């Protein structure tokens, strides 16, 4: 009797889980946005990293460029078009780093059949950086976007806060906080 009760409860949990999973998946986003340092090559099938709720944070001096990558990864389907917009960055005493000082580049992949060293492998490597335009993302692949933030010479030292908005066709947009800390030198 005890074995039968355990089996019945187990089957009930499994059936309840099967009914509940599709509803849970329907409310989950079908893509993820994550960040990577400018020094890392993001391959087409690298596993996504966790993006902190604080968003993206970078530091730099006046009259300098700071770079980072934002990566869009599709979980379930090809996304025919993704657009990205950036707001002005607002800093101390209302000082602004205008969005025109933030350049976006769409990373393209080049197939390398014969690597140049022993540790390389034939694969698609990110290399060219054409100017940004809305782009497609294939299911289960990464699409990195390179960001260059120019910190003007007249920027006041302190934290500048803005927002990056990722808008995939057919899905809800994602807003990511962006913080640039300007050093006083």
Helices and strands as residue ranges (DSSP letters): H 2-27, E 31-37, E 56-61, E 64-74, E 79-86, E 89-90, G 92-94, E 96-97, G 99-101, E 102-112, E 123-131, E 135-137, E 142-151, E 158-168, E 174-183
